[in-house]
């Protein structure tokens, strides 16, 4: 069971880099979420980001001097700014109805996005040449990715409803619970990011 507020009218403005990756999770949540929200997305380049670090964003100092950041305007018109990928994901999931109401399911779902962070794919975007990117991705898909996929596949295979025993469940398609959560969307976004790296992924044989 998932929770959402059908009367919610919060407005959100996401600012992140132009490349695929973490920003995709928020957009995906707001696109397929059970509760529609008013989301604006601004994609920026590195030079624009450096300017933000000096001048701020939306009248706020850039938290932690990093992106992504989410500007939230509540129903009273008050603005707040939130940073850090996983915090923004869980907040957005609650707003759009993709966050589990069951506390244990919620904890498991949050553990999934923390596990996905171990991919550390951000380093690919920091590479200077195609050769460096290919080498970085080759290492990622051969060392970091396999154990993460094994963990996630095991979680899906053993996912059961509260009335079932915790045994192998070949019919399960979700990571936790009986319906889609933000964790499932985060997995899709993470794998789509690797796919979007294109030739580098192909050259690694993935």
C-alpha positions in Angstrom: 0.0 0.0 0.0 1.3 3.5 -0.9 0.5 6.8 0.6 -0.2 10.1 -1.1 -2.2 13.2 -0.6 -4.7 13.8 -3.4 -5.1 17.5 -2.4 -1.3 18.2 -2.5 -0.4 21.2 -4.6 3.3 21.6 -3.8 5.4 23.0 -6.6 8.9 21.7 -7.2 11.8 23.0 -9.3 14.7 20.6 -9.8 18.1 21.8 -10.9 20.7 19.3 -12.1 23.3 18.7 -14.8 22.3 17.9 -18.3 23.5 14.3 -18.4 21.5 11.2 -17.7 21.5 9.7 -14.2 20.3 10.9 -10.8 18.0 13.6 -12.2 16.2 11.0 -14.2 14.8 9.4 -11.0 12.9 12.5 -10.0 11.5 13.1 -13.4 10.4 9.5 -13.7 8.7 9.7 -10.3 6.8 12.8 -11.3 5.9 11.3 -14.7 4.5 7.9 -13.6 3.7 8.7 -9.9 0.2 8.1 -8.7 -0.2 11.8 -7.7 0.6 14.4 -10.3 2.8 17.3 -9.2 3.9 20.6 -10.7 7.6 20.0 -11.5 10.0 22.2 -13.4 13.4 20.8 -14.4 16.4 23.0 -15.2 19.4 21.3 -16.7 22.7 23.2 -16.4 26.3 22.8 -17.7 29.5 23.0 -15.6 30.1 26.7 -16.1 26.6 27.5 -15.0 27.1 25.3 -11.9 30.3 27.2 -11.0 28.3 30.5 -11.2 25.7 29.0 -8.9 28.3 28.1 -6.3 29.3 31.8 -6.1 25.9 33.5 -6.6 23.5 31.0 -5.2 20.2 29.6 -6.6 16.6 30.9 -6.2 17.9 33.3 -3.5 19.5 30.5 -1.5 23.1 29.5 -1.0 23.8 26.3 -2.9 23.6 23.5 -0.1 26.9 21.6 0.2 28.0 23.4 -3.0 26.6 20.5 -5.0 23.8 19.5 -7.4 21.1 18.3 -7.6 18.9 20.7 -5.6 15.1 20.8 -5.3 13.3 24.1 -4.7 10.0 23.3 -2.9 7.1 25.9 -2.8 4.4 24.8 -0.4 0.7 25.8 -0.5 1.4 28.9 1.6 4.0 30.1 -1.0 7.0 29.5 1.2 10.2 28.3 -0.5 12.6 25.7 0.9 15.6 24.1 -0.8 16.6 20.5 -0.4 19.9 18.9 -1.5 21.4 15.4 -1.8 20.1 12.8 -4.2 18.6 10.2 -1.9 16.8 12.9 0.3 15.2 14.3 -2.8 14.2 10.9 -4.1 12.5 9.9 -0.9 10.7 13.3 -0.5 9.5 13.2 -4.1 8.4 9.6 -3.7 6.2 10.6 -0.7 4.6 13.5 -2.6 3.8 11.4 -5.8 2.5 8.3 -4.0 5.5 6.0 -4.7 6.7 5.7 -1.1 5.5 2.6 0.9 3.2 3.2 3.9 4.6 0.0 5.5 7.6 1.1 7.6 9.6 -2.1 6.9 8.9 -1.9 3.2 10.0 1.8 3.3 13.2 0.9 5.0 13.9 -1.8 2.4 13.2 0.6 -0.4 15.5 3.2 1.0 18.2 0.5 1.4 18.0 -0.1 -2.4 18.7 3.5 -3.4 21.6 3.5 -0.9 22.9 0.3 -2.5 22.6 1.8 -6.0 24.8 4.7 -4.8 27.6 2.2 -4.6 27.8 2.2 -8.4 29.5 5.6 -8.2 28.8 6.2 -11.8 29.4 10.0 -11.4 33.0 9.3 -12.1 32.2 8.5 -15.7 31.2 12.1 -16.3 34.4 13.4 -14.8 36.6 11.5 -17.3 38.3 13.7 -19.8 38.6 11.4 -22.8 36.6 8.6 -24.5 39.4 6.2 -23.5 39.1 7.2 -19.8 35.3 6.8 -19.9 35.6 3.4 -21.6 38.1 2.2 -18.9 36.0 3.6 -16.1 32.9 1.9 -17.3 34.7 -1.3 -18.0 35.8 -1.4 -14.3 32.3 -0.4 -13.1 30.4 -3.1 -15.0 33.0 -5.8 -14.2 33.5 -5.1 -10.5 30.8 -2.9 -9.0 27.7 -3.8 -11.0 27.6 -7.6 -10.7 27.3 -7.9 -6.9 24.7 -5.1 -6.9 22.6 -6.9 -9.5 23.0 -10.1 -7.6 21.7 -8.5 -4.5 18.8 -6.9 -6.2 17.8 -10.0 -8.1 17.8 -11.9 -4.8 15.6 -9.3 -3.2 13.1 -9.5 -6.1 13.1 -13.3 -6.1 12.4 -13.5 -2.4 10.0 -10.7 -2.2 6.7 -11.9 -0.7 3.5 -10.5 0.6 3.0 -10.4 4.4 0.9 -13.5 4.1 3.5 -15.6 2.3 6.5 -17.3 3.7 9.9 -15.8 2.8 10.8 -18.3 0.1 11.8 -18.1 -3.6 9.0 -16.3 -5.4 9.5 -16.6 -9.2 6.4 -14.5 -9.9 7.7 -11.4 -8.1 8.4 -8.4 -10.3 8.9 -5.7 -7.5 11.8 -5.2 -5.2 9.6 -5.0 -2.1 5.9 -5.3 -1.4 3.1 -6.1 -3.8 3.2 -3.0 -6.0 5.7 -0.6 -7.5 7.7 1.7 -5.3 10.3 4.4 -5.8 13.0 1.7 -5.4 11.9 0.0 -8.6 12.0 3.3 -10.5 15.4 4.0 -9.1 16.7 0.7 -10.3 15.3 1.4 -13.8 16.9 4.8 -13.8 20.3 3.5 -12.7 20.4 0.8 -15.5 19.1 3.3 -18.0 22.0 5.6 -17.1 24.5 2.8 -17.9 22.7 2.1 -21.2 22.8 5.8 -22.1 26.5 5.8 -21.9 26.2 4.2 -25.3 29.4 3.0 -27.1 31.3 2.8 -23.8 28.8 0.2 -22.6 28.9 -1.7 -25.9 32.7 -1.8 -25.8 32.6 -3.3 -22.4 30.4 -6.1 -23.6 27.4 -5.3 -21.3 
